[in-house]
Amino acid sequence: MESSRNVSRLKSKIEGFKKEIQEWEKGIRSSVAAPLLQGSRGMHQQEQQTQQPDAYSAPRTISKKEAYGTLKKQITSDSKPLQIISIFVEIGIENAPQVETIYKSRVVTQMFPCRAWLVVDTDWSLRQLILDILQQVITSFKRKVKLKDKDLIETLDGLLEGNEKLKDDEILIERLHGFLKDKKYLIVIKDIKSLHLLEKLRMALPVEDNGSRVVITTPDEETASFAYAKSRYRYEHLDMKEGLKIFIEKMQGLVEGSPAPGDLIEGFLEGRIAKICRGNPLRFELLVGFLSTRKVIYIDWRSVLRKNVLPIKSPSFDLLAFCYDALPFHLKPCFLYLGLSRKGYEIPVRRLFRLWLAEGFVKPIQGEILEDTVEAYLKELVQRNMVEITKRRSDESPIKCRMIESLHDIYRPRAVEIGLFHLHQKSEKESNEAAEHHRLQVRRVVECTNIKPSTTSKAFNQNLQSYVSFNNRREDVFADDVGIILEAIIGTRGFGLLKVLDLEGVDRPRLPENLGNLYFLRYLGLRSTFLNALPSSLGALLHLETLDIKHTQISTVPSSIWNMQHLRHLCLNGAPLYISAKSMKHTAPCQLQTLQGLFEDEKIARKICSTLKRMTKLRTLDLTCESPSETTTITTPTTRSHSSTYEEIGSWIASLSCLQSLKLRSKNKMGQPSKLNIIKDFSGLESLSQLYLLGHLPKSLDFSKIPCGVKVLTLSVSQLEEDPMPTLSQLSNLIVLRLLAASYKGEEMCFPANGFPALRVLKLWKLENLKKLTVKEGTMQKLQTLEIRCCEQLIDKEVPDTLLKIKELCNLILTNMPKEFVNAMKRRKKKHYKIEVDPYTKNVTLHMVTLYQLSSLIVIRLLATSYVGEEMHCPENSVPCPPSSEAMRTGKK
């Protein structure tokens, strides 16, 4: 086995030498004429000729625990020659956390002016690899040296803009080489699988004696044997003890009767689990996910693992493939669909849900709303450990997610192979008849680079049903190609079959005037495109389910949108919308679930009030009202009509029994916060969990009218004169409370005893009059994060110890607070903490760990710079365990 690997490596080296000889015979083209990139072609060739591959050495096996120290030491060492570090990582043994932590560490960011971090997909070309590196190293260089030379900044910006126009890979190689020459750089290339790609890339890397480093990680053994790698490492598998620890921890709360951490698993189960998982962390997690969906209790695991449910006796059994095969039929396309984004891309959950719905992946269940069903789909994929939530809100609701990266390498090619979607790459070349026949059957196209409309046939365009872009264009680069391909889709027959058009993030795409001819379109995503107008034919899209124009400059929407009876999600941009008077005659989209960014002035409110009343199924509402001038003292029929209209709208909101998220803002004609006139008794909104209010609240506002189920409450510019805490503390489900600028005008705030039983996050921002906090015993016992920002009159002595002693409090964030206040808070917190200071925002974050409460702690090691304080306090009776024998023997303190 080992000999065959050596033969394979030897063949790879010989092929590499042959290619090098051919390249030197052809000669290397000169670089682009730019002062920054000029260099001697002879020097470039001389570098490549003098840089010899290292003698092959077997990779050193290291554990994940020692990897961090070993890699950081080598990356930051004083050694001057360029070092390429190769790390072989089996699929499922994640290495990114250690490498990424090193890459983002302060010492590394200061040491390397040019840095790039790439997560490489299987289908990447040399062109795409170099373009990505160029963009990152130029951007990091600009940020690092804080360029003040305008000419040089313009040169760098021009370099970024001109790269994509270059068609010759060798010119791109020379351009990257020219930029990196004489600069110290760190490039991390994660999950690359092509040895040939690495060999080509090496030509673009100048060999300088300045301490530059390149780190590559790969699940491919041949690629890991890259001849020019100075150091080679191999991550070891978990031993059985570590693997079972992961297994048990992941099982907690998922399966009835599952063992607790530290418990032993009987021999039969231990052996089966070891055979299935083979020391691979991902396999342990996938097995947990599979068992958790079998609805069995722990004592039934033996029968599950013994029967043919898991065919582990088969020589070809692979848990990674089995977990996909075991998915319910309706979840398979949803899971594979996550592969349409590039590896590592975190897709907004909001976007993903609406795409799944528009694609028809969600199977309707009688008596259940589609949006609830789609949430359950994602929840099960997360439970199976095949999808991970990468970002959550303070109340733990998901914001972004992605397919597990190791699974992405396996299942993205599979999704393309079965025709779920087609990756539209500018570099691809499909000229034979078989390839063209395959393209005619494509129904979904994903654009990850620049689309090239000329490469698609007429039949291909006209049969297309979904077009999704993950290629975020740079500013000032108009996406005309989008208009070309849409015109081709509509074609000579005058209509298209397109159901999904997602251009989120594409800079100002050109939409054809006959866009309305896409009669079957269900999803139109234009968020963050900075468009300033929509085609007048938009109103003809009567099957549209999602229209998203948030973060655009669109100020006119056709009144016919209210006639779209299938519309479920309407996201506007919050600007005044000029809606024709005909809108008041429309029937309104009665299925609407989401209405965001709606702005109402006096005229608009009167026109659409009756239309809004027909929207009874709303779950998310984001509404901004323009109030009349507060200087008006004369009551007229017009002002009475205006007040009456807003009261009607307030009553309509109070009747929305399905409402889950509500944002209400009130601004005057100058755009400044003003009195909220539409607040009603919202206590009947039993489903409401998120409430955001911006504007002056009435002095007589009764907080008991806020639904008791609210989990997240945000108040801004409320101008409250009475302390709201005695009433708000009774909201038993409240998890996050944000009191933002001028929300409270008083000098003292009191948190009652035993109040806020569920509160985990408290933010006090810009409460300019606040001087004293009173915190009674037993309040906020679950508080984890406290952020105080711009409360300049708050005195440290008036922050009670009862607040600082809350056991769960682990994050105290002080932003733009007086230095004396910050220092006093540090001294008063008699616990071990690590301080983080942001030099730009002047944030100070104290992460407290109550070490003395860890009853099983035997050894404590506080190494270099782990504690920067002047005093360390050890409470009485806080060392339940005797000192370690090592410490007693060596005298270490």
HUPE-V866930 format. One record per residue. N is the residue number from 1. RES is the residue in one letter. PSI is psi as a letter, one per 30 degrees, with the letter a starting at -180 (NA if undefined). Layout:
# HUPE-V866930
N;RES;PSI  N;RES;PSI
This chain:
# HUPE-V866930
1;M;e  2;E;e  3;S;e  4;S;e  5;R;e  6;N;e  7;V;e  8;S;e  9;R;e  10;L;e  11;K;e  12;S;e  13;K;e  14;I;e  15;E;e  16;G;e  17;F;e  18;K;e  19;K;e  20;E;e  21;I;e  22;Q;e  23;E;e  24;W;e  25;E;e  26;K;e  27;G;l  28;I;k  29;R;l  30;S;l  31;S;l  32;V;k  33;A;j  34;A;k  35;P;e  36;L;f  37;L;f  38;Q;k  39;G;l  40;S;k  41;R;e  42;G;e  43;M;e  44;H;e  45;Q;e  46;Q;e  47;E;e  48;Q;e  49;Q;e  50;T;f  51;Q;j  52;Q;k  53;P;k  54;D;l  55;A;k  56;Y;k  57;S;k  58;A;k  59;P;k  60;R;k  61;T;k  62;I;l  63;S;l  64;K;f  65;K;e  66;E;f  67;A;e  68;Y;e  69;G;e  70;T;e  71;L;e  72;K;e  73;K;e  74;Q;e  75;I;e  76;T;g  77;S;l  78;D;f  79;S;k  80;K;e  81;P;l  82;L;k  83;Q;k  84;I;k  85;I;k  86;S;k  87;I;j  88;F;k  89;V;j  90;E;k  91;I;k  92;G;f  93;I;j  94;E;k  95;N;f  96;A;e  97;P;e  98;Q;e  99;V;e  100;E;e  101;T;e  102;I;e  103;Y;e  104;K;f  105;S;l  106;R;e  107;V;e  108;V;e  109;T;e  110;Q;f  111;M;e  112;F;j  113;P;f  114;C;k  115;R;l  116;A;k  117;W;j  118;L;k  119;V;j  120;V;k  121;D;l  122;T;e  123;D;g  124;W;k  125;S;l  126;L;e  127;R;e  128;Q;e  129;L;e  130;I;e  131;L;e  132;D;e  133;I;e  134;L;e  135;Q;e  136;Q;e  137;V;e  138;I;e  139;T;e  140;S;e  141;F;e  142;K;e  143;R;e  144;K;e  145;V;f  146;K;i  147;L;k  148;K;f  149;D;j  150;K;e  151;D;e  152;L;e  153;I;e  154;E;e  155;T;e  156;L;e  157;D;e  158;G;e  159;L;e  160;L;e  161;E;e  162;G;f  163;N;e  164;E;f  165;K;f  166;L;k  167;K;f  168;D;k  169;D;e  170;E;e  171;I;e  172;L;e  173;I;e  174;E;e  175;R;e  176;L;e  177;H;e  178;G;e  179;F;e  180;L;f  181;K;k  182;D;g  183;K;k  184;K;k  185;Y;l  186;L;k  187;I;k  188;V;k  189;I;j  190;K;k  191;D;h  192;I;k  193;K;g  194;S;j  195;L;e  196;H;e  197;L;e  198;L;e  199;E;e  200;K;e  201;L;e  202;R;e  203;M;f  204;A;f  205;L;j  206;P;k  207;V;j  208;E;k  209;D;i  210;N;g  211;G;g  212;S;l  213;R;k  214;V;k  215;V;k  216;I;k  217;T;k  218;T;k  219;P;g  220;D;k  221;E;e  222;E;e  223;T;e  224;A;f  225;S;g  226;F;k  227;A;f  228;Y;g  229;A;k  230;K;e  231;S;k  232;R;k  233;Y;l  234;R;k  235;Y;k  236;E;l  237;H;l  238;L;k  239;D;l  240;M;e  241;K;e  242;E;e  243;G;e  244;L;e  245;K;e  246;I;e  247;F;e  248;I;e  249;E;e  250;K;f  251;M;f  252;Q;k  253;G;f  254;L;e  255;V;k  256;E;k  257;G;g  258;S;k  259;P;l  260;A;l  261;P;k  262;G;f  263;D;l  264;L;k  265;I;k  266;E;l  267;G;e  268;F;e  269;L;e  270;E;e  271;G;e  272;R;e  273;I;e  274;A;e  275;K;e  276;I;e  277;C;f  278;R;h  279;G;g  280;N;j  281;P;e  282;L;e  283;R;e  284;F;e  285;E;e  286;L;e  287;L;e  288;V;e  289;G;e  290;F;e  291;L;e  292;S;f  293;T;f  294;R;f  295;K;h  296;V;l  297;I;l  298;Y;e  299;I;f  300;D;f  301;W;e  302;R;e  303;S;e  304;V;e  305;L;f  306;R;e  307;K;a  308;N;g  309;V;e  310;L;j  311;P;i  312;I;f  313;K;f  314;S;k  315;P;f  316;S;g  317;F;k  318;D;k  319;L;e  320;L;e  321;A;e  322;F;e  323;C;e  324;Y;e  325;D;f  326;A;f  327;L;k  328;P;l  329;F;e  330;H;f  331;L;f  332;K;e  333;P;e  334;C;e  335;F;e  336;L;e  337;Y;f  338;L;f  339;G;f  340;L;f  341;S;l  342;R;l  343;K;k  344;G;f  345;Y;k  346;E;j  347;I;k  348;P;k  349;V;e  350;R;e  351;R;e  352;L;e  353;F;e  354;R;e  355;L;e  356;W;e  357;L;e  358;A;e  359;E;f  360;G;g  361;F;f  362;V;k  363;K;j  364;P;k  365;I;k  366;Q;k  367;G;g  368;E;k  369;I;k  370;L;e  371;E;e  372;D;e  373;T;e  374;V;e  375;E;e  376;A;e  377;Y;e  378;L;e  379;K;e  380;E;e  381;L;e  382;V;e  383;Q;e  384;R;f  385;N;h  386;M;f  387;V;k  388;E;k  389;I;k  390;T;f  391;K;k  392;R;l  393;R;l  394;S;f  395;D;g  396;E;g  397;S;k  398;P;k  399;I;e  400;K;l  401;C;l  402;R;l  403;M;k  404;I;k  405;E;e  406;S;e  407;L;f  408;H;e  409;D;f  410;I;e  411;Y;f  412;R;e  413;P;e  414;R;e  415;A;e  416;V;e  417;E;e  418;I;f  419;G;g  420;L;e  421;F;l  422;H;k  423;L;j  424;H;j  425;Q;k  426;K;f  427;S;f  428;E;l  429;K;j  430;E;j  431;S;f  432;N;l  433;E;e  434;A;e  435;A;e  436;E;e  437;H;e  438;H;e  439;R;e  440;L;f  441;Q;f  442;V;k  443;R;f  444;R;k  445;V;k  446;V;k  447;E;j  448;C;f  449;T;b  450;N;k  451;I;k  452;K;j  453;P;e  454;S;f  455;T;f  456;T;k  457;S;l  458;K;e  459;A;e  460;F;e  461;N;e  462;Q;f  463;N;f  464;L;k  465;Q;f  466;S;k  467;Y;j  468;V;k  469;S;k  470;F;g  471;N;j  472;N;j  473;R;l  474;R;l  475;E;l  476;D;g  477;V;j  478;F;k  479;A;i  480;D;f  481;D;f  482;V;e  483;G;e  484;I;e  485;I;e  486;L;e  487;E;e  488;A;e  489;I;e  490;I;e  491;G;a  492;T;f  493;R;f  494;G;g  495;F;l  496;G;l  497;L;g  498;L;k  499;K;f  500;V;k  501;L;j  502;D;j  503;L;g  504;E;k  505;G;f  506;V;k  507;D;j  508;R;i  509;P;k  510;R;j  511;L;k  512;P;l  513;E;f  514;N;h  515;L;e  516;G;f  517;N;f  518;L;i  519;Y;f  520;F;g  521;L;k  522;R;f  523;Y;k  524;L;j  525;G;j  526;L;g  527;R;k  528;S;h  529;T;f  530;F;g  531;L;l  532;N;g  533;A;l  534;L;k  535;P;k  536;S;f  537;S;g  538;L;e  539;G;f  540;A;f  541;L;i  542;L;f  543;H;g  544;L;k  545;E;e  546;T;k  547;L;j  548;D;j  549;I;g  550;K;k  551;H;h  552;T;a  553;Q;g  554;I;k  555;S;f  556;T;k  557;V;k  558;P;k  559;S;f  560;S;f  561;I;f  562;W;f  563;N;f  564;M;j  565;Q;f  566;H;f  567;L;k  568;R;f  569;H;j  570;L;j  571;C;j  572;L;l  573;N;g  574;G;g  575;A;l  576;P;k  577;L;k  578;Y;j  579;I;k  580;S;l  581;A;f  582;K;f  583;S;f  584;M;f  585;K;f  586;H;l  587;T;f  588;A;k  589;P;j  590;C;f  591;Q;g  592;L;k  593;Q;e  594;T;k  595;L;j  596;Q;k  597;G;g  598;L;k  599;F;k  600;E;k  601;D;a  602;E;e  603;K;e  604;I;e  605;A;e  606;R;e  607;K;e  608;I;g  609;C;e  610;S;e  611;T;e  612;L;e  613;K;f  614;R;f  615;M;j  616;T;f  617;K;g  618;L;k  619;R;f  620;T;k  621;L;k  622;D;j  623;L;k  624;T;k  625;C;k  626;E;j  627;S;l  628;P;l  629;S;k  630;E;f  631;T;f  632;T;k  633;T;f  634;I;k  635;T;k  636;T;l  637;P;e  638;T;e  639;T;e  640;R;e  641;S;e  642;H;e  643;S;e  644;S;e  645;T;e  646;Y;e  647;E;e  648;E;e  649;I;e  650;G;e  651;S;e  652;W;e  653;I;e  654;A;f  655;S;f  656;L;i  657;S;f  658;C;f  659;L;k  660;Q;e  661;S;k  662;L;k  663;K;k  664;L;k  665;R;k  666;S;k  667;K;l  668;N;a  669;K;f  670;M;g  671;G;g  672;Q;k  673;P;k  674;S;a  675;K;k  676;L;j  677;N;f  678;I;g  679;I;k  680;K;a  681;D;j  682;F;g  683;S;f  684;G;f  685;L;i  686;E;f  687;S;f  688;L;k  689;S;f  690;Q;k  691;L;k  692;Y;k  693;L;k  694;L;j  695;G;l  696;H;k  697;L;k  698;P;k  699;K;f  700;S;g  701;L;k  702;D;j  703;F;f  704;S;f  705;K;f  706;I;k  707;P;k  708;C;f  709;G;g  710;V;k  711;K;e  712;V;k  713;L;k  714;T;k  715;L;k  716;S;k  717;V;h  718;S;f  719;Q;h  720;L;k  721;E;f  722;E;k  723;D;j  724;P;f  725;M;e  726;P;e  727;T;e  728;L;f  729;S;f  730;Q;f  731;L;j  732;S;f  733;N;g  734;L;k  735;I;e  736;V;k  737;L;k  738;R;j  739;L;j  740;L;a  741;A;k  742;A;g  743;S;f  744;Y;k  745;K;f  746;G;l  747;E;f  748;E;k  749;M;k  750;C;k  751;F;j  752;P;l  753;A;k  754;N;g  755;G;l  756;F;i  757;P;f  758;A;f  759;L;k  760;R;f  761;V;k  762;L;k  763;K;k  764;L;j  765;W;k  766;K;h  767;L;i  768;E;f  769;N;f  770;L;k  771;K;f  772;K;k  773;L;k  774;T;k  775;V;j  776;K;l  777;E;k  778;G;f  779;T;l  780;M;h  781;Q;f  782;K;g  783;L;k  784;Q;e  785;T;k  786;L;k  787;E;k  788;I;k  789;R;k  790;C;h  791;C;i  792;E;f  793;Q;f  794;L;k  795;I;k  796;D;e  797;K;f  798;E;g  799;V;j  800;P;l  801;D;f  802;T;f  803;L;e  804;L;f  805;K;g  806;I;k  807;K;e  808;E;f  809;L;j  810;C;f  811;N;j  812;L;j  813;I;j  814;L;j  815;T;k  816;N;h  817;M;l  818;P;k  819;K;e  820;E;e  821;F;e  822;V;e  823;N;e  824;A;e  825;M;e  826;K;e  827;R;e  828;R;f  829;K;j  830;K;h  831;K;l  832;H;k  833;Y;l  834;K;k  835;I;k  836;E;k  837;V;k  838;D;j  839;P;f  840;Y;e  841;T;f  842;K;h  843;N;k  844;V;k  845;T;k  846;L;j  847;H;j  848;M;k  849;V;j  850;T;i  851;L;e  852;Y;f  853;Q;f  854;L;j  855;S;f  856;S;g  857;L;k  858;I;e  859;V;k  860;I;k  861;R;j  862;L;j  863;L;a  864;A;k  865;T;g  866;S;f  867;Y;k  868;V;g  869;G;l  870;E;f  871;E;k  872;M;k  873;H;k  874;C;j  875;P;l  876;E;k  877;N;h  878;S;g  879;V;i  880;P;f  881;C;k  882;P;l  883;P;l  884;S;l  885;S;e  886;E;e  887;A;e  888;M;e  889;R;e  890;T;f  891;G;g  892;K;k  893;K;NA
